[in-house]
Amino acid sequence: MLQARRRKEVGLVQVFVTGASGVVGRAALTALREAGHDVRGLVRSREAARTVESLGATPVSAELYDLADLATAMQGCDAVANLATKVPVGSAALRPGSLREIDRLRIRGSRVVVAAAARAGVEAVVHQSLSFVYADAGDDWIDEDGIVDVSRATEPIVVAEDHVAAFARDGGRAVSLRLGLVTGTDPNTRWQVRRAAAGRAFALGRPRSWMHVVHPDDAGAAVAHALTAPTGIYNIGADPVRRSDFAAVIASAAGGPAPRSLPRWVERMGAEKLEILTRSHRVSSQRFVDATGWTPARPTLSPEWLAHPSREGSHG
């Protein structure tokens, strides 16, 4: 107990991470361990447990949707990082029901995680959210006060943020990180690179509109920095990039021909699922930089972001 108190006095805490074997989860484990924190990672399989152990964290088996089980697993932790997600890859996003699992994680899962954290006496919750919730702003900059455009696809994201905010209203500290599009070592980026290499269409939206992107390692570092952030919502990403430049980077990494855009009928078929991916988002992360000192190690999108693919986790 004395050792734990001394660790907290110097800013080192014990952190419980959901989605620990996913893309952002693995990056967060690495960043948290490098910062000196003790980390427990929620796992559902032996493979996930091995991944968590290889990153210096302690795997913990518990049921995400079981409040009592999860609260027991969180006992003794100072903070919880809720990074559990299940993103459909590539064309699978167009299938009926493709968002069912990720919506369940956001709507029900976030509520259970927050309730378990409160029951376990956890002091802070850090939650992985998305900047896709912002309305299309054209060439204007977007900060955390930007207009949120709620659609069928973004409503679960907003609901999850509300669950996290309730933790703060009950006396805890709650931080939601609105990440840009995770780009680099994730399954969807690899899907785009494969299509580009084969000369197939992959680009979405208006070429001169803006994208908010973030490398997984920078997202993981943001989770570690968020342990010191005041309660609130923060944008997390690199410099905004034009869609045409994003597509050019994917094509360059693939070594294929010039990028091709998906036909408009595909966007129409995808409805709200794809509409949020075509909004123009020139998003600023300055508020988080000012609050925590975090800055992205990869501030500008380049082919090097895609150079070292990591193992694909079950959640990410």
N, C-alpha and C positions, 0 to 999 in steps of 0.2 A: 504493500500500500504506500509506503514511504517513497519507494522508487517511482511509482506511478505519479505521485504528487510532484516529485522533482521534475519528471519529464514534462508535466503540464506547465510547470513554472517557466520552462524554457521554450514553450510552444510546441512540444511534441505530444501527440495524443494517439489514442487508439481509434481507428476508423473501420467501420463496417461497410463493405462495398457490395451492392447488388449488381448483377450483370458483370461480374468480375472477369469472366473469360471472354467477354465481347471485345470489339475493336477499341472503343473508348475505355472500357473497363481495364483491359490489359495496360493501356497507356497510363491510366490513372494509378494502377498498382505500382508501376515503375516509378512514377513521379512521387507518389506518397512515400515509398520506401527510400528513395533517394533523399527525400527531405527528413528522413529519420523517424517517421511515424510507424507505429505497429499497425498492421492491416489484417483484417479478416475478410475473406472473399466468399460470398455465397455461391455455392456450386450445386449442380444437379447430376453430375456424372463423374466417373473416375477420370476421364480425359480432362474435363474442366478442372478437377482437383489438381491434377498433375501440372496443368498450365499455371494455376494460381501459385502452387508451391515453387515452380521454377522461377517465379518473379519475386520470391522472398516473402510471400504472404501466407497466412494460415487459411486453408480451405475449411469452410463450415457448411455442413449439409442441413438445410432447413427448407420448409415449404413457404414460398413467397406469399401465398394467399392465406396462410394460416397465421392469424394474429398472435396467438399464444406461442406457437413454435418459433416465429420470427423474433418476437420480443425476448424470448429466452436466449436465442442466438446472439442478440445485440447486447446482452447484459455486460456491463463493464466498459462499453464503448462510449467515447465522448462525442463522436460524430458519425453520421451515416451519409454515404454517397449513393444516391439512388440512380444507377446507370443502366438498369434493366430495360432492354428494348428488343424488338424483333422486326427488323426492317426487311420487307420483301425485296428480292434482288431482280433487277432488270425487268423483263417483260412479265415476270410473275406478279408485279404490282397491278397489272391490268385484270387479273383474274378476279371473279366475284369472291368476296370474303377475304381478300388478300390482306386487309388491314385489321381483321378481327382480333388477332392475337396481340398486335401492338396496341390497338385501342383498349383492349382489356388490361394490358399492363399499365397504360396511362390512367385509365379511369378507376379501375378497381385496385390495381397493384399499388399505385402511388398512395391511395387512401390507406391501404393496409400497412405499407411501409411507414408512413407518418404516424399512424396510430401505434404501431409496434415501437417506434423510436420514443414516443411519449411515454409508453408504458415502461420501457427499459430505462428511463431517466436520461436519455441522450440529450446533449445540449444543443447540437446543430445538425441540420439536414441540408445537404447539397443535392440538387436535383438536375438531371440532364433534360433540358428542354430544347426548343428549336426556334430559330428566327423566321421560319416559314410563316409564322402567324401574322407577320406585318403585312399591311396592305401594300400593293404596288405603288411605289413612290417615284417612278420614273428616274430622273437624274438627281433627285433630291436626296440628301443624307438622311439616314434614319438612326435615331438613338432610342433609348428605352422608353421614351415618351411618345414614340411613333404610334400611329393608328393601327390597331389590331383588327384584322378582317377575318371574322369567324365564319368558317364554312364547315361542311360535314367532315372534311379531312382535318381541319385544325381545331375543331371543338374539343376533342379529347386532350390535345396539348394544353389548351387553356384550362380545362377542368383539372388536370394534374397540377398545374401551377397554383390553382386555387387551393387544392389540398395541402400543398407545401406551405402556402401563405398562412393557412390556418394554424400550422405549427408555431409560427411566430406570434400569432394573435393569442396563443395559449402560453406565451412566455419564452419560447425557444428562439433560436436564430435559424432563419430559413433563407436559403439562397437558390434561386433558379438560374441556370446558365442557358441562355438561348444561343445554342451553337449554330454556326453556319453549316452548309452542306459538308459533311465529313468526306474528305478527298485525299486519297493517297494509298493506304494499305487496306482498304475496306472492300468487301465483295462487289458493291455497286460500281466503284471505280474500275475494278478489274473487268467487270462486265462491259463497261464502256470501252476500255482499251481493247478487249477481244473483238468487239464489233468494229472498232476503228481499224484494227489490223486486217480485218476481213473486207474492208471497204464498204461496210454497211452503215446505215444512218444511225446516229445516236444523240445528236444535239437537239435541245429543246428551246423554245422561246425565241424572242426577238434578238438577233445577233448583237445589237448595240445596248441591250438592257444589262443590268448589273446582277452579279451573283455574290452571295456572302458564303465564303468557303473557309474551312479550317482543317489543318492537318491533324490526324488522330493524336500525335504526340503533344501538340499544343493544346488540344482539348483536355488531355490527361493532366498536363501541367496546370491548366486552369482549375481543375478539380482540387488539386493540392493548394493552390493559392486561395481558393474560395473558402478554405477553413478560417481565413482571417477577415473575410469580407463582411461588412454589415448586412443585415437582412435586406433583401431586395432581389430584383431581376436584373441580369447583366447580359449584354451581348458578348459573344466570344467568337473571334474570327481573325483572319488575315486581312490584308488590303482587299477591298472589293475588286472584282475582275469583270470585264465585259464577257458576255456569253461567247462571243466570237473568239476571244482570247482563250477562254477556258477550253473550248472545243479544239483550238489549235494546239494547246498543251497536250490534250489527250491524244490527238493524232500524232504529234511528235513523239510521245512516249511509245506509241504503238508502232511507229515506223511505217505507217500506212499512207494512203492517199489523203488528199485534203478532206477535212471533215464534212459530213453530210448531215442535214437536219432531218429529223423524223417528219413525215408528212402531217399536215394539219389534222387529218382525220384521226390520226393516232391520239393527238392531244384531245380532240373532242371525245373520243371513245374513253379516254382516261378520266374525263370530267374533273371532279374536285381533286382526285388523286394526283393528277398531273398539273392541274391549274396552279397549285401552290408552288410547283417547281419552275413555273414560268414567270412568276412575279419579279419585277425589277427591285432588287434589294441592295441599295448602296449603304450598307450597315456599318456604323461606327462602334468600336469596342472601347472607346476612350474612357468611359465611366469605370469599367472594371480595371483598366490600367491604372487610373488615378487612385482607385480604392485599395488595390492590392500590390501594385508594382509588377503584375504579370505583363509580359510582352511575348508575342509569338516568336519562337525561334525560326519559323519559316513565314516571314511576313508577306512574301509575294509568291503567288502560285508559279511553279515551274515544273518541267518534266522530272526534276530530281525528287519531287514529292512522291512520285510513283515508282521510284527505283528499287525499293526494298520491300516487297509485299510480305506481310506477316501472315501467320496462320489464321485461318478463318474460324472465329468462335461461334458458339451457338446463339449468342446475343451480341448485338453491336449496333 
